[in-house]
Amino acid sequence: MAGTQRWPRVIIFTTPSCPWCRAAKEYLRQRGVPFKEVDVSRDAAAARDLVRRTGQMGVPVLDIGGKIVIGFNRPQIDALLGLKKK
């Protein structure tokens, strides 16, 4: 049923100039997945946390229910969200 999907917590680490970040956010929006965006170019603490958690500073990075996805990896995102291929 529409509107009853329970999603894991999704945080996406981005920068304003990142085209893959925009693509990942649009991908989530199209699927109705709520997310929190963290702009690491404006949040130094979040940038340090990102490096601590992933070992790198590239974006986008998604935290889906505590599991890290580096880059806009659709199959991995779909698997963690429980989305089926159509």
N, CA and C atoms as a LAMMPS dump frame, in Angstrom:
ITEM: TIMESTEP
0
ITEM: NUMBER OF ATOMS
258
ITEM: BOX BOUNDS ff ff ff
-5.0000000000000000e+02 5.0000000000000000e+02
-5.0000000000000000e+02 5.0000000000000000e+02
-5.0000000000000000e+02 5.0000000000000000e+02
ITEM: ATOMS id mol type element x y z
1 1 1 N 0.843 -1.185 0
2 1 2 C 0 0 0
3 1 3 C 0.883 1.242 0
4 2 1 N 0.514 2.183 -0.809
5 2 2 C 1.274 3.428 -0.901
6 2 3 C 1.226 4.162 0.427
7 3 1 N 2.354 4.744 0.789
8 3 2 C 2.406 5.549 1.99
9 3 3 C 2.67 4.755 3.26
10 4 1 N 2.716 3.418 3.188
11 4 2 C 2.945 2.627 4.387
12 4 3 C 4.349 2.04 4.451
13 5 1 N 5.158 2.28 3.443
14 5 2 C 6.53 1.768 3.408
15 5 3 C 7.319 2.35 4.574
16 6 1 N 7.993 1.481 5.314
17 6 2 C 8.876 1.95 6.386
18 6 3 C 10.309 1.878 5.876
19 7 1 N 10.931 3.027 5.762
20 7 2 C 12.287 3.109 5.231
21 7 3 C 13.295 3.136 6.372
22 8 1 N 14.489 2.601 6.132
23 8 2 C 15.556 2.812 7.104
24 8 3 C 15.959 4.29 7.089
25 9 1 N 16.658 4.712 8.129
26 9 2 C 17.157 6.091 8.171
27 9 3 C 18.187 6.251 7.058
28 10 1 N 18.048 7.312 6.272
29 10 2 C 18.963 7.56 5.155
30 10 3 C 19.577 8.946 5.321
31 11 1 N 20.906 8.976 5.334
32 11 2 C 21.653 10.235 5.357
33 11 3 C 22.534 10.232 4.117
34 12 1 N 22.515 11.331 3.375
35 12 2 C 23.376 11.434 2.196
36 12 3 C 24.339 12.604 2.39
37 13 1 N 25.617 12.303 2.294
38 13 2 C 26.675 13.307 2.419
39 13 3 C 26.977 13.82 1.02
40 14 1 N 26.929 15.146 0.862
41 14 2 C 27.013 15.761 -0.458
42 14 3 C 27.888 17.008 -0.44
43 15 1 N 28.087 17.556 -1.645
44 15 2 C 28.587 18.921 -1.831
45 15 3 C 27.73 19.541 -2.934
46 16 1 N 27.618 20.864 -2.959
47 16 2 C 26.762 21.509 -3.96
48 16 3 C 27.207 21.283 -5.404
49 17 1 N 28.505 21.087 -5.631
50 17 2 C 29.005 20.973 -7.005
51 17 3 C 29.044 19.537 -7.525
52 18 1 N 28.543 18.59 -6.765
53 18 2 C 28.654 17.169 -7.106
54 18 3 C 27.456 16.695 -7.935
55 19 1 N 27.667 16.385 -9.23
56 19 2 C 26.539 15.925 -10.053
57 19 3 C 25.998 14.566 -9.615
58 20 1 N 26.859 13.674 -9.119
59 20 2 C 26.387 12.363 -8.659
60 20 3 C 25.552 12.497 -7.391
61 21 1 N 25.851 13.515 -6.585
62 21 2 C 25.036 13.776 -5.39
63 21 3 C 23.624 14.171 -5.807
64 22 1 N 23.532 15.056 -6.792
65 22 2 C 22.208 15.473 -7.283
66 22 3 C 21.45 14.281 -7.844
67 23 1 N 22.151 13.424 -8.588
68 23 2 C 21.506 12.243 -9.166
69 23 3 C 21.013 11.296 -8.069
70 24 1 N 21.817 11.097 -7.037
71 24 2 C 21.424 10.201 -5.943
72 24 3 C 20.214 10.753 -5.196
73 25 1 N 20.201 12.055 -4.938
74 25 2 C 19.049 12.661 -4.245
75 25 3 C 17.788 12.527 -5.084
76 26 1 N 17.9 12.763 -6.376
77 26 2 C 16.735 12.637 -7.257
78 26 3 C 16.251 11.186 -7.293
79 27 1 N 17.168 10.253 -7.322
80 27 2 C 16.83 8.824 -7.318
81 27 3 C 16.001 8.48 -6.075
82 28 1 N 16.449 8.966 -4.918
83 28 2 C 15.708 8.716 -3.678
84 28 3 C 14.343 9.394 -3.706
85 29 1 N 14.305 10.642 -4.162
86 29 2 C 13.023 11.368 -4.236
87 29 3 C 12.022 10.642 -5.13
88 30 1 N 12.487 10.162 -6.291
89 30 2 C 11.591 9.474 -7.227
90 30 3 C 10.99 8.22 -6.611
91 31 1 N 11.675 7.637 -5.659
92 31 2 C 11.194 6.424 -5.009
93 31 3 C 10.481 6.708 -3.691
94 32 1 N 10.352 7.98 -3.353
95 32 2 C 9.638 8.358 -2.137
96 32 3 C 10.394 8.078 -0.856
97 33 1 N 11.721 8 -0.954
98 33 2 C 12.544 7.685 0.216
99 33 3 C 12.949 8.984 0.908
100 34 1 N 12.536 9.182 2.154
101 34 2 C 12.965 10.387 2.873
102 34 3 C 14.441 10.273 3.252
103 35 1 N 15.135 11.4 3.23
104 35 2 C 16.554 11.389 3.573
105 35 3 C 16.945 12.717 4.185
106 36 1 N 18.047 12.668 4.937
107 36 2 C 18.651 13.878 5.487
108 36 3 C 19.907 14.138 4.671
109 37 1 N 20.06 15.362 4.198
110 37 2 C 21.249 15.738 3.435
111 37 3 C 22.226 16.472 4.337
112 38 1 N 23.503 16.095 4.244
113 38 2 C 24.563 16.77 4.983
114 38 3 C 25.584 17.272 3.966
115 39 1 N 25.724 18.589 3.878
116 39 2 C 26.675 19.226 2.963
117 39 3 C 28.027 19.298 3.665
118 40 1 N 28.944 18.413 3.28
119 40 2 C 30.239 18.354 3.958
120 40 3 C 31.137 19.54 3.62
121 41 1 N 30.793 20.312 2.6
122 41 2 C 31.585 21.51 2.301
123 41 3 C 31.268 22.638 3.278
124 42 1 N 30.152 22.53 3.982
125 42 2 C 29.749 23.563 4.944
126 42 3 C 29.788 23.08 6.388
127 43 1 N 30.01 21.788 6.583
128 43 2 C 29.968 21.208 7.925
129 43 3 C 31.268 20.436 8.164
130 44 1 N 32.245 21.105 8.787
131 44 2 C 33.568 20.506 8.985
132 44 3 C 33.499 19.262 9.865
133 45 1 N 32.649 19.267 10.877
134 45 2 C 32.525 18.097 11.753
135 45 3 C 31.988 16.901 10.97
136 46 1 N 31.018 17.146 10.104
137 46 2 C 30.464 16.065 9.277
138 46 3 C 31.513 15.555 8.298
139 47 1 N 32.331 16.453 7.757
140 47 2 C 33.397 16.042 6.838
141 47 3 C 34.4 15.14 7.555
142 48 1 N 34.773 15.502 8.785
143 48 2 C 35.692 14.658 9.565
144 48 3 C 35.053 13.304 9.865
145 49 1 N 33.769 13.306 10.209
146 49 2 C 33.052 12.062 10.488
147 49 3 C 33.011 11.175 9.245
148 50 1 N 32.799 11.796 8.091
149 50 2 C 32.761 11.05 6.83
150 50 3 C 34.098 10.351 6.578
151 51 1 N 35.194 11.068 6.766
152 51 2 C 36.522 10.479 6.576
153 51 3 C 36.753 9.365 7.598
154 52 1 N 36.351 9.579 8.831
155 52 2 C 36.52 8.56 9.872
156 52 3 C 35.753 7.289 9.517
157 53 1 N 34.536 7.451 9.006
158 53 2 C 33.674 6.297 8.724
159 53 3 C 34.014 5.589 7.422
160 54 1 N 34.542 6.331 6.435
161 54 2 C 34.748 5.732 5.112
162 54 3 C 36.213 5.674 4.689
163 55 1 N 37.07 6.439 5.358
164 55 2 C 38.469 6.473 4.968
165 55 3 C 38.742 7.345 3.757
166 56 1 N 37.749 8.088 3.316
167 56 2 C 37.927 8.955 2.143
168 56 3 C 36.964 10.138 2.234
169 57 1 N 37.143 11.108 1.329
170 57 2 C 36.361 12.34 1.38
171 57 3 C 35.456 12.491 0.165
172 58 1 N 35.413 11.507 -0.725
173 58 2 C 34.572 11.616 -1.912
174 58 3 C 33.092 11.573 -1.566
175 59 1 N 32.29 12.184 -2.4
176 59 2 C 30.837 12.17 -2.252
177 59 3 C 30.22 11.778 -3.592
178 60 1 N 29.012 11.284 -3.608
179 60 2 C 28.126 11.089 -2.466
180 60 3 C 28.492 9.846 -1.658
181 61 1 N 28.153 9.918 -0.386
182 61 2 C 28.187 8.759 0.495
183 61 3 C 26.82 8.698 1.15
184 62 1 N 26.224 7.519 1.136
185 62 2 C 24.923 7.329 1.766
186 62 3 C 25.081 6.424 2.976
187 63 1 N 24.423 6.795 4.052
188 63 2 C 24.314 5.959 5.243
189 63 3 C 22.869 5.483 5.253
190 64 1 N 22.675 4.21 4.968
191 64 2 C 21.328 3.639 4.897
192 64 3 C 21.192 2.647 6.039
193 65 1 N 20.493 3.068 7.076
194 65 2 C 20.315 2.205 8.237
195 65 3 C 21.62 1.783 8.879
196 66 1 N 22.629 2.66 8.822
197 66 2 C 23.921 2.36 9.423
198 66 3 C 24.907 1.676 8.495
199 67 1 N 24.483 1.326 7.293
200 67 2 C 25.364 0.707 6.303
201 67 3 C 25.805 1.784 5.31
202 68 1 N 27.089 1.818 4.988
203 68 2 C 27.661 2.871 4.152
204 68 3 C 27.702 2.443 2.686
205 69 1 N 27.261 3.348 1.815
206 69 2 C 27.362 3.163 0.369
207 69 3 C 28.224 4.307 -0.158
208 70 1 N 29.348 3.969 -0.761
209 70 2 C 30.234 4.987 -1.319
210 70 3 C 29.907 5.134 -2.797
211 71 1 N 29.556 6.356 -3.19
212 71 2 C 29.183 6.624 -4.576
213 71 3 C 27.705 6.345 -4.818
214 72 1 N 27.274 6.654 -6.023
215 72 2 C 25.873 6.451 -6.414
216 72 3 C 25.755 5.042 -6.993
217 73 1 N 25.688 4.067 -6.103
218 73 2 C 25.664 2.654 -6.457
219 73 3 C 24.214 2.169 -6.374
220 74 1 N 23.493 2.268 -7.492
221 74 2 C 22.061 1.934 -7.494
222 74 3 C 21.755 0.534 -6.966
223 75 1 N 22.461 -0.512 -7.442
224 75 2 C 22.131 -1.856 -6.939
225 75 3 C 22.296 -1.983 -5.421
226 76 1 N 23.346 -1.384 -4.876
227 76 2 C 23.567 -1.46 -3.433
228 76 3 C 22.51 -0.649 -2.683
229 77 1 N 22.172 0.526 -3.195
230 77 2 C 21.126 1.353 -2.584
231 77 3 C 19.802 0.597 -2.596
232 78 1 N 19.446 0.031 -3.747
233 78 2 C 18.191 -0.718 -3.863
234 78 3 C 18.151 -1.882 -2.881
235 79 1 N 19.267 -2.611 -2.766
236 79 2 C 19.31 -3.765 -1.865
237 79 3 C 19.102 -3.332 -0.417
238 80 1 N 19.757 -2.256 -0.002
239 80 2 C 19.633 -1.797 1.382
240 80 3 C 18.258 -1.216 1.678
241 81 1 N 17.599 -0.681 0.654
242 81 2 C 16.255 -0.128 0.836
243 81 3 C 15.166 -1.177 0.624
244 82 1 N 15.552 -2.353 0.134
245 82 2 C 14.566 -3.395 -0.133
246 82 3 C 13.747 -3.134 -1.378
247 83 1 N 14.326 -2.382 -2.328
248 83 2 C 13.618 -2.086 -3.575
249 83 3 C 13.861 -3.2 -4.575
250 84 1 N 12.845 -3.536 -5.312
251 84 2 C 12.934 -4.584 -6.333
252 84 3 C 13.143 -3.941 -7.691
253 85 1 N 13.887 -4.637 -8.558
254 85 2 C 14.031 -4.164 -9.942
255 85 3 C 12.711 -4.337 -10.659
256 86 1 N 12.417 -3.382 -11.54
257 86 2 C 11.181 -3.474 -12.319
258 86 3 C 11.498 -3.765 -13.747
